[in-house]
Amino acid sequence: MEDKDAQGFQAGHSGLIVTIPEAEPAVRAWRDRLDPSSRAGVPAHVTVLYPFLDASRIDQGVCAAVGELLGRHQSFEARFDHCGRFPGVLYLAPETDTHFRRLTEAIVERWPENPPFGGQFDDVIPHLTVAQGQDEVVLEEIEADLVTNLPIVTRVSSVDMLVHDGTLWRRRASFALSQARLRWWAAR
């Protein structure tokens, strides 16, 4: 018996994401209609790594290792200033994606048995999915709406671990990025 829900998400799957709450006003209505992950409880986000470990393998040791690894990375500002496309998919693209890529690379280096998206793509492009499975006319309509709300700027200071329970994605843990630079300025 296959243990999958209607959107194809499997119970026990986990992922690491950066939530982008500042994008919600611009993307929520579109995502709720046209992105299955939104209907399954995932907020506007950029994926760091999916799939990660099966939930049965995630214990305090794994969480401590993820936290220590991500804590080596500085928080950063992300600016989403344009839309991009994959076939049938519309997304918001960060102005620069270097910081997102470094987070993914660090996690994959530590857990190489979990390549991004199961190794499906040669180059993983950091993005915030807005709609998928749509034809060009629909994507053009959505993009015309979205560009009026750009840029969207956020401070990335943590990475969340989500686990699918068979129905919804739920946050299992949150890992802070380093705030060392901010603390140094605050201390002066």
N, CA and C atoms as an extended XYZ file, in Angstrom:
564
Properties=species:S:1:pos:R:3:atomname:S:1:resname:S:1:resid:I:1 pbc="F F F"
N         0.846       -1.187        0.000 N   MET     1
C         0.000        0.000        0.000 CA  MET     1
C         0.880        1.236        0.000 C   MET     1
N         0.590        2.145       -0.906 N   GLU     2
C         1.382        3.362       -1.013 CA  GLU     2
C         0.881        4.393       -0.016 C   GLU     2
N         1.786        4.987        0.759 N   ASP     3
C         1.431        5.935        1.816 CA  ASP     3
C         1.628        7.360        1.330 C   ASP     3
N         0.746        7.780        0.421 N   LYS     4
C         0.850        9.140       -0.111 CA  LYS     4
C        -0.507        9.807       -0.046 C   LYS     4
N        -0.484       11.142        0.152 N   ASP     5
C        -1.748       11.871        0.121 CA  ASP     5
C        -2.039       12.331       -1.300 C   ASP     5
N        -3.090       13.087       -1.483 N   ALA     6
C        -3.538       13.497       -2.814 CA  ALA     6
C        -2.497       14.328       -3.561 C   ALA     6
N        -1.650       15.074       -2.862 N   GLN     7
C        -0.654       15.902       -3.542 CA  GLN     7
C         0.648       15.132       -3.828 C   GLN     7
N         0.751       13.888       -3.407 N   GLY     8
C         1.950       13.116       -3.650 CA  GLY     8
C         3.002       13.259       -2.576 C   GLY     8
N         2.702       13.956       -1.481 N   PHE     9
C         3.653       14.071       -0.382 CA  PHE     9
C         3.544       12.827        0.483 C   PHE     9
N         4.676       12.289        0.864 N   GLN    10
C         4.695       11.048        1.609 CA  GLN    10
C         4.872       11.309        3.099 C   GLN    10
N         4.086       10.617        3.918 N   ALA    11
C         4.227       10.721        5.367 CA  ALA    11
C         5.653       10.341        5.752 C   ALA    11
N         6.243       11.136        6.639 N   GLY    12
C         7.608       10.880        7.093 CA  GLY    12
C         8.665       11.637        6.325 C   GLY    12
N         8.309       12.179        5.167 N   HIS    13
C         9.279       13.001        4.445 CA  HIS    13
C         9.571       14.258        5.248 C   HIS    13
N        10.765       14.754        5.105 N   SER    14
C        11.116       16.017        5.760 CA  SER    14
C        11.838       16.904        4.760 C   SER    14
N        11.898       18.173        5.089 N   GLY    15
C        12.592       19.134        4.256 CA  GLY    15
C        13.059       20.299        5.093 C   GLY    15
N        14.021       21.023        4.567 N   LEU    16
C        14.547       22.220        5.219 CA  LEU    16
C        14.220       23.406        4.321 C   LEU    16
N        13.590       24.426        4.904 N   ILE    17
C        13.161       25.583        4.124 CA  ILE    17
C        13.491       26.884        4.845 C   ILE    17
N        13.560       27.947        4.059 N   VAL    18
C        13.615       29.306        4.587 CA  VAL    18
C        12.257       29.915        4.300 C   VAL    18
N        11.513       30.250        5.350 N   THR    19
C        10.209       30.872        5.130 CA  THR    19
C        10.408       32.337        4.763 C   THR    19
N         9.520       32.840        3.925 N   ILE    20
C         9.568       34.222        3.457 CA  ILE    20
C         8.204       34.856        3.771 C   ILE    20
N         7.958       35.201        5.044 N   PRO    21
C         6.641       35.734        5.412 CA  PRO    21
C         6.301       37.047        4.715 C   PRO    21
N         7.285       37.831        4.365 N   GLU    22
C         7.035       39.099        3.666 CA  GLU    22
C         6.420       38.883        2.294 C   GLU    22
N         6.555       37.688        1.739 N   ALA    23
C         5.979       37.394        0.421 CA  ALA    23
C         4.512       36.986        0.496 C   ALA    23
N         4.052       36.594        1.663 N   GLU    24
C         2.686       36.066        1.785 CA  GLU    24
C         1.609       36.981        1.204 C   GLU    24
N         1.609       38.293        1.496 N   PRO    25
C         0.535       39.129        0.924 CA  PRO    25
C         0.483       39.082       -0.604 C   PRO    25
N         1.614       38.945       -1.244 N   ALA    26
C         1.661       38.935       -2.709 CA  ALA    26
C         1.349       37.568       -3.307 C   ALA    26
N         1.715       36.499       -2.613 N   VAL    27
C         1.639       35.173       -3.230 CA  VAL    27
C         0.599       34.236       -2.643 C   VAL    27
N         0.093       34.505       -1.466 N   ARG    28
C        -0.762       33.525       -0.779 CA  ARG    28
C        -1.957       33.070       -1.615 C   ARG    28
N        -2.727       33.989       -2.175 N   ALA    29
C        -3.926       33.594       -2.929 CA  ALA    29
C        -3.555       32.710       -4.122 C   ALA    29
N        -2.480       33.071       -4.819 N   TRP    30
C        -2.043       32.261       -5.957 CA  TRP    30
C        -1.555       30.897       -5.491 C   TRP    30
N        -0.733       30.880       -4.442 N   ARG    31
C        -0.195       29.608       -3.946 CA  ARG    31
C        -1.300       28.700       -3.429 C   ARG    31
N        -2.268       29.259       -2.716 N   ASP    32
C        -3.360       28.431       -2.197 CA  ASP    32
C        -4.112       27.726       -3.320 C   ASP    32
N        -4.233       28.375       -4.459 N   ARG    33
C        -4.940       27.790       -5.603 CA  ARG    33
C        -4.062       26.897       -6.464 C   ARG    33
N        -2.773       27.275       -6.612 N   LEU    34
C        -1.964       26.679       -7.675 CA  LEU    34
C        -0.641       26.057       -7.236 C   LEU    34
N        -0.450       25.872       -5.929 N   ASP    35
C         0.758       25.214       -5.435 CA  ASP    35
C         0.345       24.191       -4.375 C   ASP    35
N         0.435       22.898       -4.677 N   PRO    36
C         0.003       21.870       -3.730 CA  PRO    36
C         0.683       21.968       -2.362 C   PRO    36
N         1.905       22.443       -2.302 N   SER    37
C         2.577       22.524       -1.000 CA  SER    37
C         1.892       23.540       -0.090 C   SER    37
N         1.340       24.594       -0.654 N   SER    38
C         0.623       25.578        0.153 CA  SER    38
C        -0.616       24.948        0.782 C   SER    38
N        -1.353       24.193       -0.012 N   ARG    39
C        -2.556       23.528        0.506 CA  ARG    39
C        -2.205       22.488        1.560 C   ARG    39
N        -0.965       22.023        1.551 N   ALA    40
C        -0.513       21.026        2.532 CA  ALA    40
C         0.171       21.680        3.733 C   ALA    40
N         0.067       23.014        3.846 N   GLY    41
C         0.548       23.682        5.046 CA  GLY    41
C         1.915       24.325        4.977 C   GLY    41
N         2.528       24.363        3.797 N   VAL    42
C         3.858       24.957        3.677 CA  VAL    42
C         3.719       26.446        3.343 C   VAL    42
N         4.325       27.321        4.157 N   PRO    43
C         4.255       28.753        3.866 CA  PRO    43
C         5.136       29.121        2.671 C   PRO    43
N         5.044       30.374        2.226 N   ALA    44
C         5.935       30.873        1.174 CA  ALA    44
C         7.369       30.630        1.636 C   ALA    44
N         8.181       30.062        0.747 N   HIS    45
C         9.513       29.628        1.191 CA  HIS    45
C        10.463       29.437        0.008 C   HIS    45
N        11.735       29.313        0.366 N   VAL    46
C        12.774       28.834       -0.543 CA  VAL    46
C        13.258       27.518        0.052 C   VAL    46
N        13.282       26.476       -0.742 N   THR    47
C        13.733       25.177       -0.260 CA  THR    47
C        15.247       25.166       -0.116 C   THR    47
N        15.713       24.722        1.038 N   VAL    48
C        17.141       24.494        1.253 CA  VAL    48
C        17.466       23.065        0.844 C   VAL    48
N        16.669       22.099        1.336 N   LEU    49
C        16.866       20.713        0.925 CA  LEU    49
C        15.572       19.929        1.082 C   LEU    49
N        15.140       19.314       -0.012 N   TYR    50
C        14.026       18.384       -0.006 CA  TYR    50
C        14.340       17.288       -1.009 C   TYR    50
N        14.130       16.036       -0.655 N   PRO    51
C        13.823       15.558        0.680 CA  PRO    51
C        15.072       15.523        1.550 C   PRO    51
N        14.834       15.668        2.861 N   PHE    52
C        15.914       15.518        3.838 CA  PHE    52
C        15.810       14.087        4.366 C   PHE    52
N        16.024       13.854        5.608 N   LEU    53
C        15.956       12.518        6.184 CA  LEU    53
C        14.505       12.118        6.455 C   LEU    53
N        14.253       10.819        6.467 N   ASP    54
C        12.952       10.347        6.901 CA  ASP    54
C        12.772       10.730        8.369 C   ASP    54
N        11.552       11.079        8.739 N   ALA    55
C        11.267       11.531       10.110 CA  ALA    55
C        11.734       10.530       11.159 C   ALA    55
N        11.710        9.254       10.853 N   SER    56
C        12.133        8.231       11.812 CA  SER    56
C        13.628        8.323       12.132 C   SER    56
N        14.395        8.971       11.278 N   ARG    57
C        15.844        9.121       11.495 CA  ARG    57
C        16.205       10.437       12.173 C   ARG    57
N        15.223       11.322       12.346 N   ILE    58
C        15.517       12.637       12.919 CA  ILE    58
C        15.375       12.566       14.436 C   ILE    58
N        16.515       12.694       15.110 N   ASP    59
C        16.523       12.676       16.568 CA  ASP    59
C        17.261       13.915       17.074 C   ASP    59
N        17.517       13.964       18.369 N   GLN    60
C        18.201       15.129       18.930 CA  GLN    60
C        19.592       15.307       18.331 C   GLN    60
N        20.269       14.207       18.036 N   GLY    61
C        21.594       14.292       17.443 CA  GLY    61
C        21.575       14.926       16.062 C   GLY    61
N        20.614       14.531       15.248 N   VAL    62
C        20.474       15.112       13.910 CA  VAL    62
C        20.144       16.595       14.030 C   VAL    62
N        19.200       16.924       14.899 N   CYS    63
C        18.826       18.339       15.068 CA  CYS    63
C        20.015       19.159       15.563 C   CYS    63
N        20.787       18.607       16.470 N   ALA    64
C        21.973       19.321       16.962 CA  ALA    64
C        22.980       19.528       15.839 C   ALA    64
N        23.168       18.502       14.997 N   ALA    65
C        24.119       18.617       13.879 CA  ALA    65
C        23.647       19.658       12.863 C   ALA    65
N        22.344       19.647       12.544 N   VAL    66
C        21.806       20.637       11.610 CA  VAL    66
C        21.974       22.041       12.190 C   VAL    66
N        21.625       22.199       13.468 N   GLY    67
C        21.744       23.510       14.114 CA  GLY    67
C        23.166       24.021       14.140 C   GLY    67
N        24.115       23.139       14.441 N   GLU    68
C        25.524       23.546       14.486 CA  GLU    68
C        26.009       23.939       13.098 C   GLU    68
N        25.637       23.150       12.107 N   LEU    69
C        26.054       23.412       10.726 CA  LEU    69
C        25.482       24.732       10.218 C   LEU    69
N        24.192       24.933       10.406 N   LEU    70
C        23.565       26.162        9.911 CA  LEU    70
C        23.998       27.376       10.731 C   LEU    70
N        24.309       27.174       11.990 N   GLY    71
C        24.768       28.270       12.840 CA  GLY    71
C        26.088       28.867       12.394 C   GLY    71
N        26.806       28.174       11.545 N   ARG    72
C        28.064       28.707       10.990 CA  ARG    72
C        27.819       29.737        9.888 C   ARG    72
N        26.595       29.797        9.399 N   HIS    73
C        26.247       30.697        8.300 CA  HIS    73
C        25.624       31.973        8.852 C   HIS    73
N        26.037       33.096        8.279 N   GLN    74
C        25.520       34.397        8.691 CA  GLN    74
C        24.099       34.597        8.183 C   GLN    74
N        23.290       35.287        8.979 N   SER    75
C        21.986       35.710        8.480 CA  SER    75
C        22.242       36.652        7.296 C   SER    75
N        21.245       36.831        6.463 N   PHE    76
C        21.441       37.661        5.272 CA  PHE    76
C        20.128       38.264        4.813 C   PHE    76
N        20.244       39.285        4.004 N   GLU    77
C        19.069       39.897        3.400 CA  GLU    77
C        18.835       39.247        2.043 C   GLU    77
N        17.573       38.937        1.768 N   ALA    78
C        17.195       38.399        0.459 CA  ALA    78
C        16.197       39.358       -0.167 C   ALA    78
N        16.409       39.614       -1.434 N   ARG    79
C        15.553       40.536       -2.179 CA  ARG    79
C        15.022       39.797       -3.404 C   ARG    79
N        13.710       39.636       -3.460 N   PHE    80
C        13.053       38.986       -4.587 CA  PHE    80
C        12.555       40.087       -5.502 C   PHE    80
N        13.224       40.243       -6.656 N   ASP    81
C        12.936       41.400       -7.506 CA  ASP    81
C        12.424       41.046       -8.903 C   ASP    81
N        12.280       39.757       -9.192 N   HIS    82
C        11.753       39.369      -10.490 CA  HIS    82
C        11.170       37.961      -10.428 C   HIS    82
N        10.423       37.626      -11.458 N   CYS    83
C         9.848       36.285      -11.586 CA  CYS    83
C        10.722       35.456      -12.511 C   CYS    83
N        10.632       34.172      -12.347 N   GLY    84
C        11.317       33.231      -13.221 CA  GLY    84
C        10.377       32.088      -13.540 C   GLY    84
N        10.789       31.244      -14.485 N   ARG    85
C         9.942       30.122      -14.881 CA  ARG    85
C        10.745       28.866      -15.131 C   ARG    85
N        10.124       27.770      -14.747 N   PHE    86
C        10.475       26.436      -15.201 CA  PHE    86
C         9.266       26.006      -16.039 C   PHE    86
N         9.343       24.936      -16.792 N   PRO    87
C         8.159       24.516      -17.554 CA  PRO    87
C         6.935       24.336      -16.642 C   PRO    87
N         5.892       25.126      -16.885 N   GLY    88
C         4.662       25.051      -16.114 CA  GLY    88
C         4.720       25.621      -14.720 C   GLY    88
N         5.826       26.267      -14.370 N   VAL    89
C         6.024       26.783      -13.009 CA  VAL    89
C         6.422       28.251      -13.059 C   VAL    89
N         5.804       29.041      -12.180 N   LEU    90
C         6.178       30.449      -11.998 CA  LEU    90
C         6.714       30.604      -10.589 C   LEU    90
N         7.824       31.335      -10.464 N   TYR    91
C         8.411       31.527       -9.148 CA  TYR    91
C         8.966       32.930       -9.003 C   TYR    91
N         9.158       33.334       -7.747 N   LEU    92
C         9.887       34.558       -7.444 CA  LEU    92
C        11.348       34.179       -7.289 C   LEU    92
N        12.218       34.987       -7.881 N   ALA    93
C        13.649       34.702       -7.847 CA  ALA    93
C        14.366       35.727       -6.984 C   ALA    93
N        15.282       35.251       -6.150 N   PRO    94
C        16.069       36.210       -5.385 CA  PRO    94
C        17.062       36.918       -6.306 C   PRO    94
N        17.325       38.176       -5.983 N   GLU    95
C        18.268       38.974       -6.769 CA  GLU    95
C        19.602       38.240       -6.892 C   GLU    95
N        20.102       37.752       -5.786 N   THR    96
C        21.264       36.865       -5.790 CA  THR    96
C        20.891       35.638       -4.974 C   THR    96
N        21.348       34.486       -5.431 N   ASP    97
C        20.967       33.257       -4.737 CA  ASP    97
C        22.132       32.576       -4.022 C   ASP    97
N        23.260       33.240       -3.943 N   THR    98
C        24.468       32.656       -3.377 CA  THR    98
C        24.274       32.135       -1.956 C   THR    98
N        23.652       32.922       -1.095 N   HIS    99
C        23.478       32.500        0.302 CA  HIS    99
C        22.589       31.261        0.394 C   HIS    99
N        21.519       31.218       -0.382 N   PHE   100
C        20.644       30.043       -0.380 CA  PHE   100
C        21.412       28.811       -0.866 C   PHE   100
N        22.194       28.989       -1.925 N   ARG   101
C        22.982       27.864       -2.456 CA  ARG   101
C        23.978       27.346       -1.418 C   ARG   101
N        24.605       28.243       -0.687 N   ARG   102
C        25.578       27.821        0.337 CA  ARG   102
C        24.916       27.009        1.443 C   ARG   102
N        23.703       27.393        1.833 N   LEU   103
C        22.987       26.613        2.842 CA  LEU   103
C        22.727       25.197        2.329 C   LEU   103
N        22.253       25.097        1.089 N   THR   104
C        21.990       23.787        0.491 CA  THR   104
C        23.273       22.978        0.396 C   THR   104
N        24.331       23.589       -0.094 N   GLU   105
C        25.605       22.883       -0.250 CA  GLU   105
C        26.116       22.358        1.088 C   GLU   105
N        25.981       23.129        2.142 N   ALA   106
C        26.461       22.709        3.464 CA  ALA   106
C        25.691       21.484        3.963 C   ALA   106
N        24.379       21.495        3.809 N   ILE   107
C        23.572       20.361        4.266 CA  ILE   107
C        23.868       19.119        3.420 C   ILE   107
N        23.965       19.298        2.105 N   VAL   108
C        24.238       18.154        1.223 CA  VAL   108
C        25.637       17.597        1.470 C   VAL   108
N        26.591       18.449        1.776 N   GLU   109
C        27.942       17.956        2.079 CA  GLU   109
C        27.908       17.045        3.306 C   GLU   109
N        27.102       17.404        4.295 N   ARG   110
C        27.004       16.611        5.531 CA  ARG   110
C        26.154       15.352        5.323 C   ARG   110
N        25.099       15.436        4.521 N   TRP   111
C        24.200       14.316        4.245 CA  TRP   111
C        24.132       14.083        2.734 C   TRP   111
N        25.224       13.593        2.125 N   PRO   112
C        25.262       13.451        0.663 CA  PRO   112
C        24.274       12.422        0.112 C   PRO   112
N        23.755       11.568        0.963 N   GLU   113
C        22.766       10.589        0.506 CA  GLU   113
C        21.412       11.235        0.187 C   GLU   113
N        21.305       12.544        0.442 N   ASN   114
C        20.058       13.274        0.193 CA  ASN   114
C        20.292       14.441       -0.757 C   ASN   114
N        20.505       14.173       -2.041 N   PRO   115
C        20.690       15.285       -2.977 CA  PRO   115
C        19.391       16.079       -3.130 C   PRO   115
N        19.497       17.363       -3.442 N   PRO   116
C        18.293       18.177       -3.624 CA  PRO   116
C        17.342       17.560       -4.651 C   PRO   116
N        16.063       17.513       -4.288 N   PHE   117
C        15.004       16.991       -5.144 CA  PHE   117
C        15.342       15.591       -5.668 C   PHE   117
N        16.031       14.813       -4.816 N   GLY   118
C        16.365       13.437       -5.166 CA  GLY   118
C        17.348       13.311       -6.302 C   GLY   118
N        18.096       14.377       -6.609 N   GLY   119
C        19.060       14.345       -7.701 CA  GLY   119
C        18.436       14.534       -9.074 C   GLY   119
N        17.179       14.982       -9.100 N   GLN   120
C        16.435       15.151      -10.347 CA  GLN   120
C        17.020       16.202      -11.277 C   GLN   120
N        17.687       17.219      -10.721 N   PHE   121
C        18.150       18.353      -11.517 CA  PHE   121
C        19.654       18.532      -11.364 C   PHE   121
N        20.317       18.896      -12.478 N   ASP   122
C        21.760       19.139      -12.440 CA  ASP   122
C        22.089       20.400      -11.647 C   ASP   122
N        21.283       21.426      -11.822 N   ASP   123
C        21.507       22.696      -11.134 CA  ASP   123
C        20.233       23.065      -10.388 C   ASP   123
N        20.326       23.163       -9.080 N   VAL   124
C        19.171       23.524       -8.275 CA  VAL   124
C        19.162       25.039       -8.117 C   VAL   124
N        18.096       25.658       -8.580 N   ILE   125
C        17.973       27.110       -8.590 CA  ILE   125
C        17.086       27.542       -7.418 C   ILE   125
N        17.647       28.269       -6.448 N   PRO   126
C        16.816       28.743       -5.337 CA  PRO   126
C        15.681       29.631       -5.846 C   PRO   126
N        14.471       29.358       -5.344 N   HIS   127
C        13.292       30.082       -5.826 CA  HIS   127
C        12.141       29.918       -4.840 C   HIS   127
N        11.142       30.763       -4.986 N   LEU   128
C         9.914       30.697       -4.198 CA  LEU   128
C         8.780       30.383       -5.175 C   LEU   128
N         8.312       29.143       -5.171 N   THR   129
C         7.274       28.719       -6.104 CA  THR   129
C         5.960       29.426       -5.793 C   THR   129
N         5.328       29.938       -6.847 N   VAL   130
C         4.028       30.597       -6.721 CA  VAL   130
C         2.935       29.733       -7.356 C   VAL   130
N         3.204       29.154       -8.515 N   ALA   131
C         2.206       28.341       -9.216 CA  ALA   131
C         2.926       27.255       -9.997 C   ALA   131
N         2.275       26.102      -10.081 N   GLN   132
C         2.834       25.027      -10.894 CA  GLN   132
C         1.731       24.257      -11.591 C   GLN   132
N         2.116       23.607      -12.705 N   GLY   133
C         1.165       22.833      -13.488 CA  GLY   133
C         0.211       23.693      -14.295 C   GLY   133
N         0.657       24.890      -14.663 N   GLN   134
C        -0.209       25.834      -15.372 CA  GLN   134
C         0.335       26.126      -16.762 C   GLN   134
N        -0.557       26.547      -17.662 N   ASP   135
C        -0.107       26.909      -19.004 CA  ASP   135
C         0.414       28.352      -19.000 C   ASP   135
N         1.027       28.738      -20.078 N   GLU   136
C         1.678       30.048      -20.174 CA  GLU   136
C         0.731       31.217      -19.964 C   GLU   136
N        -0.493       31.121      -20.439 N   VAL   137
C        -1.449       32.218      -20.296 CA  VAL   137
C        -1.716       32.493      -18.816 C   VAL   137
N        -1.915       31.447      -18.046 N   VAL   138
C        -2.165       31.600      -16.607 CA  VAL   138
C        -0.918       32.167      -15.928 C   VAL   138
N         0.243       31.649      -16.268 N   LEU   139
C         1.487       32.137      -15.651 CA  LEU   139
C         1.720       33.612      -15.979 C   LEU   139
N         1.405       34.026      -17.200 N   GLU   140
C         1.548       35.441      -17.569 CA  GLU   140
C         0.620       36.326      -16.745 C   GLU   140
N        -0.599       35.869      -16.500 N   GLU   141
C        -1.553       36.621      -15.675 CA  GLU   141
C        -1.032       36.766      -14.240 C   GLU   141
N        -0.537       35.686      -13.698 N   ILE   142
C        -0.013       35.716      -12.331 CA  ILE   142
C         1.201       36.630      -12.262 C   ILE   142
N         2.111       36.500      -13.211 N   GLU   143
C         3.319       37.324      -13.210 CA  GLU   143
C         2.975       38.811      -13.290 C   GLU   143
N         2.008       39.165      -14.126 N   ALA   144
C         1.588       40.570      -14.238 CA  ALA   144
C         1.105       41.097      -12.895 C   ALA   144
N         0.417       40.271      -12.142 N   ASP   145
C        -0.039       40.662      -10.810 CA  ASP   145
C         1.142       40.771       -9.836 C   ASP   145
N         2.030       39.802       -9.869 N   LEU   146
C         3.135       39.757       -8.906 CA  LEU   146
C         4.106       40.923       -9.059 C   LEU   146
N         4.432       41.294      -10.278 N   VAL   147
C         5.461       42.324      -10.468 CA  VAL   147
C         5.063       43.664       -9.849 C   VAL   147
N         3.775       43.874       -9.658 N   THR   148
C         3.342       45.125       -9.015 CA  THR   148
C         3.668       45.143       -7.527 C   THR   148
N         4.023       43.983       -6.961 N   ASN   149
C         4.349       43.868       -5.541 CA  ASN   149
C         5.844       43.705       -5.274 C   ASN   149
N         6.648       43.782       -6.306 N   LEU   150
C         8.091       43.581       -6.149 CA  LEU   150
C         8.810       44.909       -6.026 C   LEU   150
N         9.920       44.955       -5.353 N   PRO   151
C        10.629       43.848       -4.735 CA  PRO   151
C        10.041       43.485       -3.373 C   PRO   151
N        10.322       42.254       -2.970 N   ILE   152
C        10.020       41.782       -1.625 CA  ILE   152
C        11.371       41.557       -0.956 C   ILE   152
N        11.556       42.189        0.187 N   VAL   153
C        12.836       42.114        0.892 CA  VAL   153
C        12.601       41.489        2.267 C   VAL   153
N        13.499       40.586        2.647 N   THR   154
C        13.383       39.908        3.935 CA  THR   154
C        14.764       39.692        4.537 C   THR   154
N        14.791       39.517        5.820 N   ARG   155
C        16.023       39.140        6.523 CA  ARG   155
C        15.929       37.654        6.819 C   ARG   155
N        16.837       36.873        6.294 N   VAL   156
C        16.858       35.430        6.513 CA  VAL   156
C        17.726       35.165        7.743 C   VAL   156
N        17.085       34.687        8.800 N   SER   157
C        17.811       34.462       10.053 CA  SER   157
C        17.639       33.045       10.583 C   SER   157
N        16.872       32.211        9.870 N   SER   158
C        16.691       30.831       10.331 CA  SER   158
C        16.277       29.934        9.177 C   SER   158
N        16.396       28.635        9.426 N   VAL   159
C        15.953       27.592        8.504 CA  VAL   159
C        15.038       26.678        9.308 C   VAL   159
N        13.877       26.368        8.747 N   ASP   160
C        12.922       25.492        9.423 CA  ASP   160
C        12.975       24.082        8.859 C   ASP   160
N        12.781       23.105        9.753 N   MET   161
C        12.636       21.714        9.339 CA  MET   161
C        11.145       21.390        9.390 C   MET   161
N        10.608       20.935        8.258 N   LEU   162
C         9.220       20.512        8.193 CA  LEU   162
C         9.165       19.001        8.005 C   LEU   162
N         8.135       18.387        8.577 N   VAL   163
C         7.908       16.950        8.421 CA  VAL   163
C         6.468       16.753        8.004 C   VAL   163
N         6.256       15.882        7.030 N   HIS   164
C         4.903       15.590        6.562 CA  HIS   164
C         4.316       14.471        7.414 C   HIS   164
N         3.134       14.721        7.964 N   ASP   165
C         2.505       13.738        8.863 CA  ASP   165
C         1.508       12.821        8.156 C   ASP   165
N         1.455       12.918        6.847 N   GLY   166
C         0.493       12.126        6.085 CA  GLY   166
C        -0.653       12.972        5.567 C   GLY   166
N        -0.840       14.133        6.185 N   THR   167
C        -1.872       15.071        5.751 CA  THR   167
C        -1.281       16.448        5.488 C   THR   167
N        -0.517       16.949        6.458 N   LEU   168
C         0.052       18.291        6.379 CA  LEU   168
C         1.534       18.280        6.704 C   LEU   168
N         2.204       19.336        6.240 N   TRP   169
C         3.581       19.601        6.643 CA  TRP   169
C         3.525       20.370        7.956 C   TRP   169
N         4.345       19.956        8.912 N   ARG   170
C         4.389       20.618       10.216 CA  ARG   170
C         5.830       20.952       10.568 C   ARG   170
N         6.008       22.111       11.207 N   ARG   171
C         7.364       22.518       11.599 CA  ARG   171
C         7.816       21.669       12.776 C   ARG   171
N         8.957       21.027       12.608 N   ARG   172
C         9.527       20.173       13.659 CA  ARG   172
C        10.591       20.912       14.451 C   ARG   172
N        11.335       21.802       13.765 N   ALA   173
C        12.422       22.538       14.436 CA  ALA   173
C        12.751       23.770       13.612 C   ALA   173
N        13.422       24.703       14.262 N   SER   174
C        13.916       25.902       13.585 CA  SER   174
C        15.358       26.104       14.011 C   SER   174
N        16.215       26.437       13.056 N   PHE   175
C        17.644       26.559       13.299 CA  PHE   175
C        18.110       27.971       12.960 C   PHE   175
N        18.679       28.643       13.929 N   ALA   176
C        19.108       30.031       13.746 CA  ALA   176
C        20.407       30.100       12.963 C   ALA   176
N        20.474       31.081       12.076 N   LEU   177
C        21.734       31.415       11.424 CA  LEU   177
C        22.479       32.361       12.357 C   LEU   177
N        23.765       32.510       12.142 N   SER   178
C        24.586       33.358       13.007 CA  SER   178
C        24.176       34.825       12.893 C   SER   178
N        24.126       35.476       14.039 N   GLN   179
C        23.821       36.902       14.109 CA  GLN   179
C        25.052       37.679       14.573 C   GLN   179
N        26.234       37.085       14.457 N   ALA   180
C        27.459       37.667       15.020 CA  ALA   180
C        27.671       39.110       14.585 C   ALA   180
N        27.490       39.380       13.309 N   ARG   181
C        27.710       40.758       12.830 CA  ARG   181
C        26.728       41.730       13.483 C   ARG   181
N        25.487       41.294       13.607 N   LEU   182
C        24.489       42.176       14.202 CA  LEU   182
C        24.799       42.435       15.672 C   LEU   182
N        25.225       41.414       16.398 N   ARG   183
C        25.560       41.572       17.804 CA  ARG   183
C        26.745       42.508       17.984 C   ARG   183
N        27.736       42.400       17.088 N   TRP   184
C        28.919       43.241       17.202 CA  TRP   184
C        28.512       44.708       17.061 C   TRP   184
N        27.656       44.999       16.090 N   TRP   185
C        27.223       46.399       15.912 CA  TRP   185
C        26.371       46.863       17.085 C   TRP   185
N        25.541       45.974       17.597 N   ALA   186
C        24.667       46.340       18.723 CA  ALA   186
C        25.478       46.616       19.982 C   ALA   186
N        26.641       45.979       20.118 N   ALA   187
C        27.460       46.149       21.308 CA  ALA   187
C        28.252       47.458       21.293 C   ALA   187
N        28.352       48.093       20.157 N   ARG   188
C        29.160       49.320       20.049 CA  ARG   188
C        28.431       50.514       20.530 C   ARG   188
